[in-house]
Amino acid sequence: MTLSRRDVMAASGLVLLGASAVSGRAQAQAIPEAPTMGDAKMRPPLRPTSGPDYQPVVTLNGWTLPWRMKDGWKEFHLVAEPVVREMAPGMVAHLWGYNGQSPGPTIEAVEGDKVRIFVTNRLPEHTTIHWHGQLLPCGMDGVGGLTQPHIRPGQTFVYEFVLQKSGTFMYHPHADEMVQMAMGMMGFFVVHPRDPKLHRVDRDFVFLLNAYDIRPGAYVPQANTMLDFNLWAWNSRVFPGIDPLVVRQGDRVRVRVGNLTMTNHPIHMHGYDFEVTCTDGGWVRPEARWPEVTIDLPVGAMRAYEFVADYPGDWAIHCHKSHHTMNAMGHDVKNYIGVDKREFTKKMRRLVPDYMAMGSAGMADMGEMEMPLPDNTLPMMSGFGQFGPVEMGGMFSVVKVREGLAANDYADPGHYKHPPGTVAYEWKGAPPPAPAATGSSAPRAPVPNTGLRAVKPSGGHGQHR
C-alpha cells in the first residue's frame, strides 16, 4: 500500500513534531504517516499495489503496516509508545508497543527492496530497534550504545538498509531490553521472494509468542519476572481472545511463529502433519525439510511450517506445555486433589454463603463456573465450543478448515458441522465388567477367548537363562 504526499500532509501534526528530531540523510524529507490501530481485530492482508506480486501475510489479531515509495525507497513509520491491549474480553493490559498495539504491526517487503524505517520514540525512556535476522550494515543493527546512539524520548531516528534475502524475521528493542520486551515491544518482519512463484502459498499466517506476569486485578506486567509468568500469549492475546486460523479446504497454508518469551514452546497442531520450511536463518531446501506434528521453538527463534488443508474441521493448535494453555495461574495455589472438603464447605458457607470449594476432583469445574474475580482478571480456563467448555487459555487457537471459502475470506465460519456418525459418542449398551480385585484370595474374572495363545520361547535372542 502506498501513501500519497497528500496523505502524509494530512497527518501534519505528526510530521511537524518528528521532523526536527530526525537523524541521517532523510532529515530534510517529510516523515511518512504513522498509521495506528487501537483494537485487537485482525485486519485483512495488505495486498501489494506496485512492484513484485506476493501473497501477503495475515497477522493474528493484528495488521500490516502501510508504506509509501519515496525516491526508490520503501518507507515505513513506527512509533514506540505506551498502548492498551485487550488480551481477551474482560481484561486489558497496559503495555508498551508500536502504533497503538502490542505486538506492533507486521512489516512486509520484498527481497531486494531498499527500506527506510522511521522510528519515533514516545516512551518515557530511550529505545532502539534491532532487526532480528536481517543482514544489514552494522550501524543499522539497533544495539543501543554499541552500534548507534539511543533514541531519546521525542526523537525520531531513521534506519536504512537493503533487504538481502527473503524469509521470516522480527523486530524488537536492544535498549533496556528486559523491561521493554517484557512490556510487549516486538513485531514481525516478513520479506517475500523477488520471484512471485518461489515458496508460494495460498494463506500465510504469522504470530509471535510472548508472555506476561500480570497479577490478578493489575494492569501492568511485572518486568523483573524471570520464569514465573502467568499469561502465555500469542500476539499479546490469550484464549479465547486469539483469532482462529481460517483456511479454505485444499489451500496450501504457511504458519510462521516467532518466540520472544523466556522458554521454549512445542507448538502442536491437531489433524495434520506438516513440513518445516523456513527458520530465521532462511528457507529449508526441499530435500532437507522434515515432517512434524509438533515444532519446538527455541527462545529468540522463528519457524515456519506448511501443510495442504485437505481435512475439514476445527483443529486445535496450541503449545504443548500444559501450563501454557491456562490463564492467570497462581504459583502458590494449594493442591486439594483428593481432599474431602464437604464439612469445611458447610462451615465456610455460614460465614460466606456463596463460597465454593474447588479443586478436590481437579480443575475442570473452573471451565464451567462463572466465579467472581477481581477486576481485569481472566479465569484460568475459559472459552466454549459447541459441546461445552473448552477448558483452555493462554496459547491456544483453532485451525478452521472449510470447503468453498472465497480466496480472501478470513471471517470466522463458526462451529464445524460434523458429518453424521463422525463425532465420538457415549456408549449406551451393557456396561463393561468390573475390574478384577487384586490379591491371592480374590476371585479372578474369566479371561475372554481372544483366539490368541501364549507360547513359551524355545531359546534364541532375548532369552533369560
C-alpha positions in Angstrom: 0.0 0.0 0.0 1.4 3.4 -0.9 0.6 6.8 0.7 0.4 10.0 -1.4 2.0 13.2 -0.3 -1.5 14.5 0.4 -2.0 11.5 2.8 1.3 12.4 4.5 0.5 16.1 5.0 -2.9 15.2 6.4 -1.0 13.9 9.4 0.8 17.3 9.7 0.8 17.3 13.5 2.9 14.1 13.5 5.1 15.3 10.6 6.0 18.6 12.2 6.6 17.0 15.6 9.0 14.4 14.4 10.9 16.2 11.6 13.1 18.3 13.8 14.4 15.2 15.6 15.2 13.1 12.5 18.8 11.9 12.2 20.6 10.9 9.0 20.2 11.5 5.2 16.4 11.8 5.4 16.5 14.8 7.7 15.1 17.3 5.1 12.3 15.0 4.0 8.8 14.8 5.2 8.2 11.8 7.6 5.6 9.3 6.3 2.4 9.0 8.2 2.4 6.6 11.2 -0.9 4.7 11.0 -2.3 3.4 14.3 -4.7 0.7 15.4 -6.3 0.6 18.8 -8.3 -2.6 18.8 -7.3 -6.3 18.5 -9.4 -7.1 15.4 -7.5 -9.0 12.7 -7.3 -6.9 9.5 -7.3 -8.4 6.0 -4.0 -8.9 4.3 -2.5 -5.8 2.7 -2.0 -6.6 -0.9 0.8 -5.0 -3.0 -0.3 -2.4 -5.5 3.1 -2.0 -7.2 6.3 -3.9 -7.6 6.6 -7.7 -7.5 3.5 -9.7 -6.6 3.3 -11.8 -3.4 0.8 -13.5 -1.1 0.6 -11.1 1.9 0.5 -12.5 5.4 -2.3 -12.4 7.9 -1.3 -11.3 11.4 -3.5 -12.9 14.1 -5.3 -10.1 16.0 -3.1 -7.6 14.1 -2.3 -5.9 10.8 0.3 -4.9 8.3 2.0 -1.5 8.3 1.3 0.5 5.2 4.2 2.1 3.3 5.0 4.7 0.6 7.6 4.9 -2.1 10.0 7.8 -2.0 12.9 8.1 -4.5 13.2 4.4 -4.8 12.9 3.7 -1.1 10.0 1.9 0.6 9.3 4.0 3.7 7.6 2.9 6.9 7.0 4.7 10.2 6.9 3.0 13.6 6.0 4.8 16.8 7.2 3.3 20.1 4.6 4.2 22.7 2.5 3.1 25.7 -0.5 1.1 24.5 -3.6 -0.6 26.0 -4.1 -4.1 24.7 -7.1 -6.3 25.3 -5.7 -9.7 26.0 -9.2 -11.3 25.9 -12.7 -10.0 26.5 -12.8 -8.9 30.2 -9.1 -8.0 30.6 -6.8 -5.3 29.2 -3.1 -4.8 29.8 -1.2 -1.5 29.9 1.8 -2.4 27.7 4.4 -0.7 25.5 4.3 -1.4 21.8 4.2 0.3 18.4 1.5 2.2 16.5 -1.2 1.6 19.1 -0.7 -2.1 19.6 1.5 -4.8 21.1 2.9 -6.5 19.2 3.5 -3.8 16.6 2.2 -4.0 13.1 3.8 -6.5 10.7 6.3 -5.1 8.2 6.1 -6.7 4.8 8.5 -6.1 1.9 10.3 -7.9 -1.0 13.8 -9.2 -1.3 16.0 -6.5 -2.8 13.8 -3.6 -1.6 15.5 -0.6 -0.2 13.7 0.1 3.0 13.7 3.3 5.1 12.1 2.9 8.5 11.4 6.0 10.7 11.2 5.2 14.4 9.6 7.8 16.7 10.0 7.4 20.5 7.0 8.3 22.6 8.1 6.2 25.6 9.2 7.6 28.9 12.8 6.3 28.3 15.2 5.8 25.4 14.9 2.9 23.0 16.2 1.4 19.7 15.1 -1.3 17.2 17.0 -4.4 16.3 16.0 -6.1 13.0 16.3 -9.7 14.2 17.7 -12.0 11.5 18.3 -9.3 8.8 21.6 -8.9 7.0 22.5 -5.2 7.1 25.2 -2.6 7.9 26.4 -2.8 11.5 25.3 0.8 12.2 21.7 -0.2 11.4 21.6 -3.2 13.7 19.9 -1.3 16.5 22.0 -2.1 19.6 21.9 1.0 21.8 25.3 2.3 22.8 27.2 -0.3 20.6 26.0 0.4 17.1 24.0 3.6 17.5 23.0 6.3 19.9 19.9 5.6 21.9 16.7 7.1 20.6 15.7 9.6 23.3 12.0 10.4 24.1 10.7 12.7 21.5 13.4 11.8 18.9 12.9 10.1 15.5 15.7 8.0 14.0 15.9 6.5 10.5 17.1 3.0 9.6 18.0 2.4 6.0 19.1 -0.9 4.5 18.6 -3.2 1.5 16.7 -6.5 2.1 19.3 -9.1 1.3 17.2 -12.2 1.5 13.6 -13.3 1.8 12.3 -15.1 4.9 10.8 -14.7 8.4 12.2 -12.1 10.8 11.3 -10.0 13.8 11.9 -6.6 15.3 12.4 -5.7 18.9 14.4 -3.3 21.1 18.0 -3.7 22.2 17.8 -1.0 24.9 16.6 -1.7 28.4 15.6 -5.0 26.8 14.4 -6.8 29.9 11.8 -4.1 30.6 10.9 -3.2 27.0 10.3 -6.7 25.8 8.6 -7.7 29.0 6.3 -4.8 28.3 5.4 -6.1 24.8 7.7 -4.3 22.4 8.1 -6.6 19.4 6.8 -7.2 15.9 7.0 -9.4 12.8 9.1 -8.6 9.7 8.3 -10.7 6.6 10.4 -10.5 3.4 8.8 -12.1 0.3 10.9 -13.6 -2.5 11.5 -11.5 -5.6 10.2 -14.3 -7.7 6.4 -14.5 -7.1 6.4 -18.2 -7.8 9.0 -19.1 -5.2 7.7 -20.5 -2.0 4.1 -19.5 -2.9 1.2 -20.5 -0.7 -2.5 -19.7 -0.6 -2.7 -18.5 3.0 0.2 -17.2 5.2 -0.4 -16.6 8.9 2.0 -15.0 11.4 2.1 -14.6 15.2 4.6 -14.0 17.9 4.8 -15.9 21.2 5.1 -13.6 24.3 4.5 -13.9 28.0 3.5 -11.6 30.8 3.3 -11.6 34.6 0.2 -9.6 35.4 -1.1 -10.2 38.9 -4.9 -10.6 39.4 -6.6 -7.2 39.4 -3.4 -5.5 38.0 -2.9 -3.9 34.6 0.9 -3.6 34.2 3.3 -6.5 33.7 6.0 -7.3 36.3 9.1 -6.6 34.3 11.5 -8.3 36.7 9.9 -11.7 36.4 12.4 -14.3 35.2 10.4 -17.5 34.9 7.0 -17.4 36.8 4.9 -15.9 34.1 1.1 -16.3 34.4 -0.2 -15.3 30.9 1.2 -17.1 27.9 0.1 -15.2 24.8 0.1 -15.2 21.0 0.4 -11.6 19.8 -0.4 -10.4 23.3 -3.7 -12.3 23.3 -4.8 -15.4 25.2 -7.6 -17.9 24.5 -10.5 -17.3 24.0 -9.2 -14.0 22.6 -6.9 -15.4 19.9 -8.1 -15.4 16.3 -8.8 -18.7 14.6 -6.7 -19.6 11.5 -9.4 -19.7 8.8 -8.5 -21.9 5.8 -10.2 -23.0 2.6 -10.1 -26.7 2.0 -7.4 -27.5 -0.5 -5.3 -24.4 0.2 -1.5 -24.7 0.8 -1.0 -22.9 4.2 2.1 -21.5 5.8 2.2 -20.7 9.6 5.1 -18.5 10.8 5.8 -18.3 14.5 8.4 -16.4 16.4 9.3 -16.9 20.1 10.3 -13.9 22.3 9.4 -15.5 25.6 11.8 -16.8 28.3 11.3 -20.5 27.4 10.8 -22.9 24.5 7.4 -23.7 23.2 6.4 -27.0 21.5 3.6 -25.8 19.1 1.4 -28.7 18.2 -1.4 -28.8 15.6 -4.1 -31.5 15.5 -5.4 -33.3 12.4 -2.3 -32.8 10.2 1.3 -33.4 9.8 3.4 -30.6 8.2 6.8 -29.8 6.9 9.2 -27.2 8.5 10.1 -25.0 5.5 11.8 -21.9 7.0 13.7 -20.6 10.0 15.0 -17.1 10.8 18.2 -18.3 9.1 16.5 -18.8 5.8 14.4 -21.3 3.7 14.9 -25.0 4.2 15.8 -26.8 1.0 13.1 -29.2 -0.1 15.3 -32.2 0.3 16.2 -31.1 3.9 12.6 -30.5 5.1 11.3 -32.7 7.8 7.8 -33.8 8.8 6.3 -32.9 12.2 3.1 -32.6 14.1 4.8 -30.5 16.8 7.6 -28.0 16.2 9.7 -26.8 19.2 10.5 -23.1 19.1 13.7 -22.1 21.0 13.9 -18.7 22.7 14.6 -16.0 20.1 13.9 -18.2 17.1 11.4 -18.3 14.3 10.0 -21.3 12.5 7.6 -21.6 9.5 5.8 -24.8 8.5 3.4 -25.7 5.7 0.6 -28.1 5.0 -2.2 -28.7 2.5 -5.6 -28.3 4.1 -7.2 -31.5 2.9 -9.2 -32.3 6.0 -12.1 -30.1 7.1 -12.8 -29.4 10.7 -12.0 -27.3 13.7 -8.5 -28.4 14.6 -6.8 -27.3 17.8 -3.4 -25.6 17.6 -1.6 -24.9 20.9 1.6 -25.0 23.0 2.0 -28.5 24.4 3.3 -27.3 27.8 0.1 -27.8 29.7 0.5 -24.7 31.9 0.9 -22.6 28.8 -2.8 -23.3 27.9 -4.1 -21.7 31.0 -4.6 -18.1 32.1 -3.5 -16.2 35.2 -2.3 -19.2 37.3 -1.3 -18.6 40.9 2.0 -20.4 41.6 1.3 -20.7 45.3 -2.1 -22.3 45.0 -2.5 -25.4 47.3 -3.2 -28.8 45.8 -6.6 -30.2 47.0 -7.0 -33.1 44.6 -8.4 -36.0 46.6 -9.2 -33.9 49.7 -12.8 -34.2 51.1 -13.8 -30.6 51.7 -17.6 -31.1 52.3 -17.6 -30.5 56.0 -15.3 -27.5 55.6 -17.6 -26.1 52.9 -20.6 -26.3 55.3 -18.8 -24.3 57.9 -17.4 -21.7 55.4 -20.9 -21.1 54.0 -22.1 -20.0 57.4 -19.7 -17.1 57.0 -19.6 -16.7 53.2 -22.9 -18.0 51.7 -21.6 -18.0 48.1 -18.4 -19.9 49.0 -17.5 -22.7 46.5 -14.9 -25.4 47.3 -13.0 -26.3 44.2 -10.0 -28.4 43.2 -10.9 -31.7 45.0 -11.5 -33.5 41.8 -9.2 -31.5 39.5 -9.7 -28.1 38.0 -12.3 -28.8 35.2 -15.1 -27.3 37.2 -13.4 -23.9 36.7 -14.2 -24.1 33.0 -18.0 -24.4 33.7 -18.5 -21.9 36.6 -18.5 -18.2 36.4 -16.9 -17.3 39.7 -16.5 -13.7 40.9 -13.0 -12.4 40.0 -11.0 -9.3 40.7 -11.5 -6.5 38.2 -9.4 -7.0 35.0 -8.7 -10.7 35.7 -9.4 -13.7 33.4 -10.4 -17.1 34.7 -7.7 -19.8 34.5 -9.7 -21.7 31.9 -12.4 -20.2 29.6 -14.0 -20.4 26.2 -16.9 -22.6 25.0 -17.3 -24.8 21.9 -20.4 -26.4 20.5 -20.1 -29.3 23.0 -19.3 -27.3 26.2 -16.4 -25.6 27.9 -13.1 -26.0 26.0 -11.1 -25.7 29.3 -8.2 -23.8 27.7 -6.5 -20.5 28.0 -3.2 -19.0 27.0 -1.5 -20.3 23.8 -4.4 -22.0 22.1 -6.4 -21.4 19.0 -8.2 -23.3 16.2 -7.4 -24.0 12.6 -10.8 -23.9 10.9 -10.7 -25.7 7.5 -13.8 -25.2 5.4 -14.8 -26.2 1.9 -15.9 -23.4 -0.5 -14.5 -20.3 1.2 -13.6 -17.4 -1.0 -9.8 -16.9 -1.6 -9.7 -13.8 0.6 -12.3 -14.9 3.2 -10.8 -15.0 6.7 -14.0 -14.5 8.7 -14.8 -16.9 11.4 -17.1 -19.5 9.9 -18.5 -20.7 13.2 -18.5 -24.2 14.6 -17.7 -27.1 12.2 -20.8 -29.1 11.2 -19.6 -32.7 11.6 -21.0 -35.2 9.1 -23.4 -37.8 10.7 -21.6 -40.6 12.5 -18.3 -38.8 12.8 -18.5 -37.5 16.4 -17.3 -39.5 19.5 -20.4 -40.7 21.4 -21.4 -42.2 24.7 -21.8 -45.9 24.9 -25.4 -46.9 25.8 -25.0 -50.7 25.8 -24.1 -53.1 28.6 -21.5 -51.7 31.0 -18.1 -53.1 30.9 -17.3 -55.8 33.5 -15.9 -54.6 36.8 -12.2 -54.8 37.2 -10.8 -57.9 39.0 -9.8 -57.4 42.6 -6.1 -57.8 43.4 -4.7 -60.3 45.9 -4.2 -64.1 46.0 -7.6 -64.7 47.7 -9.6 -62.6 45.3 -11.7 -64.4 42.7 -10.4 -63.8 39.2 -12.7 -62.6 36.4 -12.9 -65.1 33.5 -10.5 -64.3 30.7 -12.3 -63.9 27.3 -11.2 -66.1 24.5 -9.4 -63.8 22.1 -8.2 -66.5 19.7 -4.6 -66.0 20.9 -2.4 -68.3 22.9 0.8 -67.8 24.8 3.9 -69.6 23.5 6.9 -70.3 25.7 10.1 -69.2 24.0 12.3 -72.0 22.9 15.5 -70.0 23.1 17.3 -67.5 21.0 17.6 -63.8 21.1 16.4 -62.1 24.4 16.0 -65.4 26.3 17.0 -65.3 30.0 18.9 -68.4 31.3 
